[in-house]
Amino acid sequence: MKQISKLIILTLMVSVGLFLSSCGQGGSNGGALKSSAAEKVFVAPGKWDSHYAFISGGFSGQLSVYGLPSGRLFKVIPVFSVDAEKAWGFNEETKPMLMTSHGFIPWDDSHHPDISQTNGELDGRWVFINANNTPRIARISLETFETEEIIEIPNSAGNHSSSFVTENTEYVVAGTRFSIPIPQRDMPISEYKGNFKAALSFIKVDQKTGHMEIDFQVLMPGFDYDLSHPGRGKSHGWFFFSTYNTEEANTLLEVNASQNDKDFIAAINWKKAQEYIKAGKFKTMPAKYTHNLYSDDTHSAVSETKKSVRVLDASKLPGLVYLMPTPKSPHGCDVDPTGEYIVGSGKLSASLTVHSFTKMLKAIEEKNFDGDAYGIPILKFEATLAGTVQQPGLGPLHTEFDNKGYAYTTFFISSEVVKWKLGTWEVVDRKPTYYSVGHLMIPGGNSRKPFGKYLVAMNKITKDRYLPTGPEVCQSAQLYDISGDKMELLLDFPTVGEPHYAAGIPAELVTKRSKKFFKLEDNEHPHAVKSEAETKVVRKGREVHIYMTTIRSHFAPDNIEGIKVGDKVYFHVTNLEQDYDVPHGIAIIGANTSELLIMPGQTETFVWEPKQPGVWPFYCTDFCSALHQEMQGYVRVSPRNSNVKLSWSLDGE
Amino acid sequence: MYIGSALILSLFILPLWNITLEAPQYPEPLGLDIHINGLQDGNNPNDVKNIDLLNHYIGMKNLPKDMLEFDIFPIVIIVMSLLGFIAALTGKRKLFLTWVILMIILGTAGIYDFYIWLYDYGHNLDPNAILKFLDENGNPMAYQPPVIGTKKLLNFTVHSYPASGAFVLALSMIFAFWAYIKAGKEKE
């Protein structure tokens, strides 16, 4: 009997032991279940996230603002695509922002946001982002979280290796993906090789105003320029671009551009370029491109057409560019926080190639060349090689860095993030992503001072990760805690459009600058009215200009008569409020445009062309106050031949 | 005595009284600073404008830009300061006491005047007000802030307390009274 009970106890202990160990197994697979992942991403109601993440909208053309670690969406900043919610590209003030040399374009594909830097550290002044399709760079103010400036890039096509800043934001750099005839001309596509060229643009940034101006373009051989990053610290003054299609194929690139064993990372000495500019070694080329600037004083944008650009020919100017052979169509081209290592992610290669900046300088000094490409010296592969991360995964794309000497690389094909050590090149951890990760972002991970707490992986495929929403499923990002030895998946969160790349920053570097409202007294909009006494309606032939104000909870004027069918009616609306978070909106029945959403102290304009006689209501579209529903008015529209006099009133006065 | 007379001149800079309005929608409360020569934004720029904007819903008048008091108070302060200096120059003990008593009387009158204004501000409402509330007794609700203390008015909690200027005023009277006592002891 005793024996039997002993046996039973033993059996029980073994099975309990097995059960516990299987729980442990499940836990380590399940990540979030095992630890306090929920606690780590929980931001209590009313509390603030510790970081901002600016995540590109990809084919939405916008830039969205998230909080980390919660993954909550705060705002979608309209940049390259029209946004009816905020009247971006619909009101008269912002239409010029979307002007290009090809006319008004309501959309683009936004890829790589980058935050301005001072001394190689994030400074929270501006975010830059590129339009990929019709090449442009936008600057977004982190005071207003609005797009302030968009500059078009001439001689460029598929503006992909953009928009990355140098360590004092001297330049924001934009490289072309496609090579094209420069200047554009009618010629057979089959004559690509040797005839098509590429332009890499260095855009100077005014340190006070942020205003951008193309300083010069470097004219390069007809490869595809994929991504780029600035040198920093010791390599400040250099800029590195990854290339593919060094075969110069013009058709079926998936095969024909994948033949060379090695493509290049191009190292551009932009300090040398400045010397050549000073010495007058540039060519001024005719080029048509727009420069659009929005002002918070006039609350309006102006679009200007530029006529020329300065070009430096890399083939003819010695010391300007060197090519570092890098295996198999490198995609990401990332520079570590010290500026010593340049990581090339050969996306068709089984290993990662890391170049040394110090060795590169030595190779240049010793003229350790392996021939040239169109007159540009090719450095010997072994001469610049710092090391190789062997067999880390399949399809390496991008690398970012923490502040402890580790690098994190995404692998698209094997769908994972791999952590490895700089210098020893050993892999120390890997975590799956769901699924097929593209870029990753560590706040400050592309600067001298990374904040190595969080890592955001941005995926290309989500499949079954969320509730299904028909054939088009949501796009997604994933948050990892990287503060420990091993990475830990904390959170999945959906994104707006395709998240190509993101820029993150500790919140306190931004919050103190954030504007609460615009001062009415500083409003220099040509159609602003600053009190109800100044409101009026003015007829100029068939144009009627209504100078209107809003304040809780009425429009002034709110009864308008004497408008005729065929008139073009401009509503110039000034929000007289001077308090935080009291915008007013306005919309009128039948207007072929969006509402206006007017911040306190701001003036915006929309156009209405009434098509039939009647009395047509307008109302406030933003729930502004307890009497919001009473905030409304009427416009009387009479037939063309009517003689109803132009009049306007509020409360009969 | 000199110190007391000089101190009260700081009232041209420091606010006498402060009224603060707290509500859930105003994580940063609205503030109203009462100076001897006018009303100023208490917490953030545009507070006076924004208080008026809210008060128009319940039919309260706009906060006054000009009031007879804002002309009289500065004169009173200058005169009192001068009198204080003269008293100090003469060194007459009785004058010190007279100055303190006069100051107390004027101060009390000032607070009474403040109460009268608050009463009118809270009770004299526009008959066409957008929102009309009744109190428990069925009478039109009044929105009179307290002279001193905290009171709940609709969605706002209103705090009304003396501000730095009032404390400086009290300090000046203490100095003057102290001068009076000290002068008495020296006499003995």
Interface residues (C-beta under 8 A of the other chain):
Chain A: I551 R552 E577 Q578 D579 Y580 A626 L627
Chain B: E28 P45 N46 K49 N50 L53 Y57 I130 L131
